[in-house]
């Protein structure tokens, strides 16, 4: 009997200088590790059309990153930092709050020296999340007064360049507080080259939450509670997938978020049944042993040690394979995490 993998099996040593602090000068000039074959190949992301076949289907995530980070102060003068997780009806947001002393229910926090928000209390069982009532449309206030929510491993404040570069060219539906980073490598010339090669594209939506950076603390992976995110796979995307399958094309998920949306959709139906549009909340936690129903190839960045995303790619391509690819990437000085480089993986366990 094979011993189940544990949290420590997903740890690795990463030199700090390999954590990308800024985007590459050009989106498609990032490096791409082609990890499909036994021998990995070092490429550039703009080589992607040569690595795919006419008839393949790219599935991208069309979520847009909102300016979700706010800085403010309590009436006492104590500093407060908020990271908005999601927007609800009635000008209410759910946000992580950081302060020397947690704001009390009913208290007022003034953000950006521009507007007041009322603390309504904790949001469910997660002690880091609070509900706040804003005075007007939250998305408009965030766009005007918020900051780009760069990940915690980028140790600088956001600047003007991040407003464009921490947003994909596919971004249409505001709601994410972290970028679907594999898609950050696409630009207009690359999209034109893919279309010329006969590679089609469709979009799904998964609004990435700050929980994507939540560490796994349980050595037994079954003890981890996955964060929930909103997703939608519409009729157009389902039809595009079916057309690709009929012509023998492969389904290429651009990023782990697109993959989780597609596989969450598939799990709503019976194995072997036609795919159907789906949406709502997903807390799908993909670990080795998971059987993929939709995705054949995955474009993804390099992920944090002991993260749920590293577990996902290990489930997709094989644990030992991922360990070898990450070792190659470190030795070859690839750039890691959100503003880093990418790799292309093939599934070992896709079923229909």
C-alpha positions in Angstrom: 0.0 0.0 0.0 1.3 3.4 -1.0 1.8 5.8 2.0 -0.3 9.0 1.5 1.6 12.1 0.8 1.9 14.6 3.7 2.6 18.3 4.0 6.3 17.8 4.4 6.4 16.0 1.0 5.7 19.4 -0.6 8.5 21.4 0.9 11.5 22.6 -0.9 14.3 25.1 -0.4 14.0 28.2 -2.6 16.7 30.9 -2.8 15.1 34.1 -1.9 16.6 35.9 -4.9 14.5 33.7 -7.2 11.2 35.2 -5.9 10.3 37.7 -8.7 9.7 41.1 -7.2 8.8 42.8 -10.5 7.3 41.5 -13.8 9.4 40.7 -16.8 10.0 43.6 -19.2 7.7 42.0 -21.7 4.8 39.6 -20.8 5.6 36.9 -23.4 9.3 37.2 -22.9 9.1 35.2 -19.6 10.7 31.8 -19.6 8.6 28.7 -20.1 9.7 25.3 -18.8 8.1 22.6 -21.1 7.7 19.8 -18.7 5.6 17.4 -20.8 8.3 15.1 -21.9 10.8 13.1 -19.8 13.5 15.6 -20.6 12.3 19.2 -19.7 13.0 21.9 -22.3 13.8 25.5 -21.6 11.8 27.8 -23.8 10.3 31.3 -23.9 6.6 31.9 -23.3 6.2 33.3 -26.8 7.1 29.8 -28.1 3.7 28.5 -26.9 2.1 28.3 -30.4 4.8 25.8 -31.4 4.1 23.7 -28.3 0.3 23.4 -29.0 -1.6 21.9 -31.9 -4.3 23.3 -34.2 -7.6 22.5 -32.7 -6.4 22.8 -29.1 -8.5 25.0 -26.8 -7.1 27.5 -24.3 -9.3 28.1 -21.3 -8.5 31.4 -19.6 -9.9 33.0 -16.4 -11.5 36.4 -17.2 -11.6 37.6 -13.6 -10.2 41.1 -13.0 -8.2 42.0 -9.9 -9.8 44.8 -7.8 -7.7 47.4 -5.9 -8.5 45.4 -2.8 -6.0 46.8 -0.2 -7.0 49.7 1.9 -5.1 51.6 4.6 -6.9 53.5 7.3 -7.2 54.2 11.0 -9.5 53.7 13.9 -11.0 56.6 15.8 -8.3 56.1 18.4 -5.7 56.6 15.7 -4.5 53.0 15.5 -3.5 51.9 12.0 -5.8 49.4 10.1 -5.0 47.6 6.9 -7.9 45.9 5.1 -7.8 43.3 2.3 -11.2 43.0 0.7 -12.0 39.4 0.0 -15.4 39.9 -1.7 -18.2 42.4 -2.3 -21.7 41.6 -1.1 -25.0 43.3 -1.5 -25.9 46.5 0.4 -22.4 48.0 0.1 -21.0 45.4 2.4 -17.6 43.8 1.9 -15.9 40.9 3.6 -12.3 41.8 4.4 -9.2 40.6 6.3 -8.3 43.2 8.9 -4.8 43.8 10.4 -4.5 46.1 13.4 -2.6 46.1 16.7 -6.0 45.7 18.3 -9.0 44.2 16.5 -11.7 46.9 15.8 -14.9 46.3 17.8 -18.3 45.6 16.2 -20.0 48.9 15.6 -16.8 50.9 15.4 -15.8 53.1 12.5 -12.6 52.9 10.5 -11.6 55.8 8.2 -9.9 54.6 5.1 -7.5 56.6 2.9 -8.6 59.7 4.8 -11.6 59.7 2.4 -14.5 57.5 3.7 -15.8 55.8 6.8 -16.6 52.1 7.1 -18.6 50.5 9.9 -17.4 47.2 11.3 -20.3 44.8 11.4 -18.5 41.9 13.1 -16.8 38.7 12.1 -17.7 36.9 8.9 -18.4 33.3 9.9 -15.9 31.0 11.5 -12.8 32.5 10.0 -11.5 34.8 12.7 -9.4 36.9 10.2 -12.5 37.9 8.2 -14.9 40.8 9.0 -17.9 42.4 7.4 -17.7 46.1 6.8 -20.4 48.5 5.5 -19.1 51.1 3.1 -20.9 54.4 2.4 -21.4 53.7 -1.3 -20.5 51.3 -4.2 -17.5 49.3 -2.9 -16.0 48.7 -6.3 -16.0 52.4 -7.1 -14.4 53.3 -3.7 -11.7 50.6 -4.1 -10.9 51.8 -7.6 -10.5 55.3 -6.3 -8.8 54.7 -3.0 -7.5 51.2 -2.9 -4.1 49.7 -3.7 -3.1 46.7 -6.0 -3.1 43.7 -3.6 0.3 42.4 -4.3 1.0 39.0 -2.7 2.8 38.9 0.7 6.1 37.6 -0.8 6.5 40.7 -2.9 8.2 42.9 -0.3 7.4 46.4 -1.7 4.5 48.6 -2.1 2.5 48.7 -5.3 3.4 51.3 -8.0 1.9 52.6 -11.2 3.4 49.7 -13.2 1.5 47.1 -11.1 -1.9 48.6 -12.0 -1.4 47.2 -15.5 1.0 44.3 -15.1 -0.8 42.6 -12.2 -3.9 42.3 -14.5 -4.3 39.9 -17.3 -5.2 40.9 -20.9 -8.3 38.8 -20.4 -9.6 40.7 -17.3 -13.3 41.6 -17.7 -15.2 40.7 -14.5 -14.0 42.4 -11.3 -13.8 40.3 -8.2 -10.4 38.8 -7.7 -7.9 39.9 -5.0 -5.0 38.0 -6.6 -4.2 37.6 -10.3 -4.6 34.3 -12.2 -0.8 34.6 -12.7 -0.3 32.1 -15.5 -2.3 34.4 -17.8 0.0 37.4 -17.0 2.3 36.1 -19.8 -0.1 36.6 -22.6 0.0 39.7 -24.8 -1.6 40.8 -28.1 1.2 39.5 -30.5 1.1 36.1 -28.8 -2.7 35.9 -29.0 -2.5 36.7 -32.7 0.1 33.9 -33.2 -2.0 31.4 -31.4 -5.1 32.3 -33.5 -3.1 32.0 -36.7 -2.0 28.5 -35.6 -5.7 27.5 -35.2 -5.7 27.4 -31.4 -9.1 28.6 -30.0 -9.8 30.3 -26.8 -12.7 30.5 -24.3 -13.1 32.0 -20.9 -14.4 30.9 -17.5 -14.5 32.9 -14.2 -13.0 32.2 -10.8 -12.6 35.1 -8.5 -9.3 34.4 -6.7 -9.5 35.0 -3.0 -6.8 35.9 -0.5 -7.2 32.4 0.8 -5.0 31.2 -2.1 -2.1 32.3 0.0 -3.4 30.6 3.2 -0.8 28.1 4.4 -1.6 24.5 5.0 -0.9 23.8 8.6 -2.0 20.1 8.9 0.7 17.5 8.2 -2.3 15.3 7.2 -3.6 17.0 4.0 -7.1 15.7 4.8 -7.2 18.1 7.8 -6.8 21.2 5.7 -10.0 23.3 5.2 -9.9 24.9 1.7 -11.0 28.4 1.1 -14.1 29.0 -1.0 -14.2 31.0 -4.2 -16.9 32.0 -6.6 -16.7 30.5 -10.1 -18.8 30.3 -13.3 -18.4 28.1 -16.3 -21.0 29.2 -18.9 -22.7 27.6 -21.8 -20.3 29.1 -24.3 -17.3 27.6 -22.5 -19.0 24.2 -22.3 -19.8 24.3 -26.0 -16.2 25.2 -26.9 -14.9 22.3 -24.9 -17.2 19.9 -26.6 -16.2 21.2 -30.0 -12.5 20.8 -29.1 -13.1 17.2 -28.0 -15.0 16.3 -31.1 -12.1 17.6 -33.4 -9.5 15.8 -31.3 -8.2 18.9 -29.6 -6.8 19.1 -26.1 -8.2 21.3 -23.3 -5.4 23.6 -22.1 -6.1 25.3 -18.7 -4.4 28.6 -18.4 -3.6 28.5 -14.7 -4.8 26.6 -11.6 -7.8 28.9 -11.3 -9.1 27.9 -14.7 -8.4 24.3 -13.9 -10.3 24.4 -10.6 -13.3 26.1 -12.3 -13.4 23.4 -15.0 -13.0 20.5 -12.7 -15.5 22.0 -10.2 -18.0 22.2 -13.0 -17.4 18.6 -14.1 -17.9 17.3 -10.5 -21.4 18.8 -10.5 -22.4 16.1 -13.0 -22.0 12.3 -13.3 -18.8 10.7 -14.6 -19.3 10.1 -18.4 -22.3 12.4 -18.6 -22.2 15.5 -20.9 -20.7 18.6 -19.3 -23.2 21.2 -18.2 -22.8 24.9 -17.2 -22.2 25.4 -13.5 -21.3 28.1 -11.0 -21.5 29.1 -7.4 -18.9 28.5 -4.7 -16.1 26.0 -4.9 -13.8 24.8 -2.2 -12.3 22.0 -4.3 -8.9 20.9 -2.8 -7.0 18.9 -5.4 -4.3 16.6 -4.1 -2.5 13.6 -5.6 -5.0 10.9 -6.4 -7.5 13.3 -7.9 -8.9 12.2 -11.3 -9.2 15.1 -13.7 -12.2 15.0 -16.0 -11.7 18.0 -18.3 -8.1 19.3 -18.5 -5.3 17.7 -20.6 -2.6 20.4 -20.4 -1.9 23.0 -17.8 0.0 26.3 -18.0 1.1 27.4 -14.6 3.6 29.5 -12.7 5.9 28.1 -10.0 4.2 27.9 -6.6 5.1 28.3 -2.9 6.4 25.4 -0.8 3.7 23.5 1.1 0.9 25.3 -0.8 -2.4 24.0 -2.1 -1.4 25.0 -5.6 1.8 22.9 -5.4 -0.3 20.0 -4.4 -2.6 20.6 -7.3 0.2 20.5 -9.9 1.6 17.4 -8.3 -1.8 15.8 -8.6 -1.9 16.8 -12.3 1.6 15.8 -13.4 2.8 13.5 -10.7 4.6 14.3 -7.4 8.0 13.0 -8.4 7.8 14.7 -11.8 7.0 18.0 -10.1 9.9 17.6 -7.7 12.2 17.1 -10.6 10.9 20.0 -12.6 11.2 22.4 -9.6 14.7 21.2 -9.0 15.5 22.0 -12.7 13.9 25.4 -12.4 15.9 26.3 -9.3 19.1 25.1 -10.9 18.4 27.1 -14.1 17.5 30.2 -12.1 13.9 30.5 -13.2 11.8 33.2 -11.5 9.2 32.0 -9.0 5.6 33.0 -8.0 3.2 35.6 -9.3 5.6 37.7 -11.4 7.8 34.7 -12.2 8.1 32.3 -15.1 5.8 29.5 -16.2 5.7 25.8 -17.1 3.6 23.6 -19.3 2.4 20.3 -17.9 0.6 17.2 -19.2 -1.9 15.3 -17.1 -1.2 11.8 -16.2 -4.7 11.1 -14.9 -7.4 12.8 -17.1 -10.5 10.6 -17.5 -13.6 11.1 -19.5 
